[in-house]
Amino acid sequence: FRSFHHPPPLLGLLCDDFYPADPAAAARALAHAADFTFSFLPTPDHWWRWMPLDWRDGRVLAALVPMTKIITHEGDEGEFVPFPRRDDVTDLAVCDPISRRYVIIPAIPGDLITSGEQRDCLFDFNAFLAPATEEEMADSSFRVVATAQCKSKLFVFVFSSRSEEWRKLSIRQWEHLRRGCELVGAGSGRFLLGPALLCTLPLVLGAEGDGQVARS
């Protein structure tokens, strides 16, 4: 058979040995220069710590979360550990761990969440960095997308570093986020998919047509 046909092309070699390699000098220097503990970000006291939520385009989106001490079975106090709460609107910051420059994101105005009752029923808050456009890459601006989910509604907000303001995002405005976000509807429910959201979130936004898809 081989005399009449060309031999099969070589696909590759299989090697099951592990050879650890030291990082390059530039990578080591970068790792030492970066502060991924976010100690340069301001905190009210030692009971709070900044934790990363998302990474994109050389920036880190961090959330201020409370800390708690672990109590052992013997009753001894252990180390501090973060105790993030998803049922409250979180303080946010966007920073560069290498240059240590940062922007504290202002709180979402209360009038964007239309009533205190809706804020009280909040049980899931998420935030992520929107993919940068060419213009944003050129002038170092950025956008943060936040979702606040209540029992019957999902509020979507966008913060722009250009305007330094939050605005509420409607379904028809999803194209402004370009790629990375997708709003999918099927049957009587809708689902929101985001680049930093690892699960689908139920969404109730009125009685508009089912099965709609809005891509960015």
N, C-alpha and C positions, 0 to 999 in steps of 0.2 A: 504494500500500500504506500509506504514512504517513497518508494522509487518512482511512483507516478504522481505524487503530490508533494507540495512543499511542506517542510516541517512547520508545526504550529508556532505562532509568534510567542515569545517569552512574555508572560504576564507579570512576573515579578518573583521575588524570593521571599520565603517565609522564614522568619527568625523569631524564636520565642525567648531569646535572652534579653535581659534588660541592662542597658548601659546608661547609667545616669550621667548627665552632663552639667557642668557648671554654667550658670548664665553668663552671657557676654558682659564685658566690663561696663558697657553703656547701660545694660539692663540692671546690673548691680548698683550702679551710681544712681539710676532713676529710682530704684526701689528704696535706697537710703534717703533720697531727697524728698520723696513724697511722704505726706503725713496722712495716712489712712485712718488714724484715730480721730481726726478732725478736732484736735486740741486747740486749733487756732480759731474755731467758731465760738462765739460767746454763749455761755450757759448761765441760768439763774443761780445755780449752786451745784454741789457735787451729786445731788440726787437726780440730775438730768444728764443725758448724753445724746450726741448726734449719731444717728445710724443711717447708713446708705440705703436709698430706695431704688435708685436707677443710675446708670452710667451711659453717657452718650456724648459724642463729639468732644471728648476731652474734659467733660464736666461731670460732676457728681451731684445728684439731687439727694439731700439728706433731710431727715426728719428728727425733730427734738422729741425724745421719748423719756419717760420717767424710769428711774432705776429702783431696784429693790434688792434687799439682801436675802440670800438663801439661808434658811434656818435648818440645821441638821436635825436628825432624829434625837440626838442627845441634847438639843436645845441650844447648841452653839451657833453663833452667827458666822455665815460663810462669806463668799465674795459677792460683790455687786454684779447684778445681771440686768440687762434691759428688760423692761416690762411694757412693750408697745401696746397701745390701745387703738383698735380699729373703729371704736364707736364714738370717736371724737375727732374734730377737725384738728389736724396736726400743724405745728409750726414747721415751716420749710425753709431751706436755704440751698442755693446753688453755688458750688465752689470748685476751685481747681486745687487738688491736693498737693501739686508741685509748687506752684507760685504762691499758694495760700491766699489767693484773692477769693472773695466771696460776696454774695448778694443775699441778704435776708429778705425772703419773700413776704410782703405784707399779708395780713390776714384777709380772708375772703369777706367782703362786706356783708353785713347782716341783711341788707335789702336784696341781695342776690338770692339768698335762701329766704323765701317769701315770708316765713313765719317762724316764730320761736318753737312752735309745736313740731314743725318739720325738723328743726335742728335737734330737738329733744329725742325724736324717734330715730335719729341716725344710728345705724348699726354697722356701717362699713365705709371707710374712707381710704381712697387710694390716690396716688399721684405718680406721674412719670414725666420724663422729658420728651417733648415732641421732636421728631427728626427735623434738623435744621434745613432751611432752604438755602439756595446759593447766596442770596442777599444776607441772610443771617450768618452764614459762614464768613462772609466778607467783613461784616461789622461787629462780629462777636456777640450778637444778640441771641436770645433764646426764648423758648416758650415752655411753660409748665402746664400740663393737663391734670386736673384733679376731678375725681368722681366721688360724690357723696350719695350713698344709697340709703333710702328710707324704706319703710315697709311697702309702700306703693309707688314710689318714684325713684328715679335716679337723676341727680343733678350733675351736669358736666360743666366745668369751668375751665377757662384758659387764661393764664397769666402771660403777658408779654413784657419782656424787659425793656422794649422800646417805649411803650406807654406807661409802664410801671403800674398797670391796673389789671384787675380781674374782670372778665366778662362771662356771662352765661352763654353756653353754646347750645344752639338748637339743632335739630336733626339735619336741616338743610345746610348747616354751616360746616359739616364734617369735611368737605372738600378742602377747607382752608388748612387742614392739618397735613395735606398731601398724603404721603404713603405712611404705612405703619398702623393705621387705625381702620377699623371696619365695623359698621353697624348692620347687623343681620336680623331680619325678622322672619318668623315662621309661625303660622297658626295664630293663636291669640297672644303669644308672648314675643318679646324681642330680646336680643342678646347683644351686649357690647363687648367687643374684643379690642384690646389695646396691646402695645408692644411690651409693656411691663406687667401686664395682667396675665397671670398664668391660668386663669379660669374664666368662664363666662359668667356674666352678671345679669340677672333678670332685669328687664327694663319695661316700665309701663309709662308710655308717653301719649296717652289719649287714644282716640279711635281712628287714627289714620289707617290707610290701606295696609293689609298684612303682606308679608313676603317681600317687603322693600329692602333693597340693599343700597347703602350709601358708601361709596369708596372714596378714600382720600389719596 
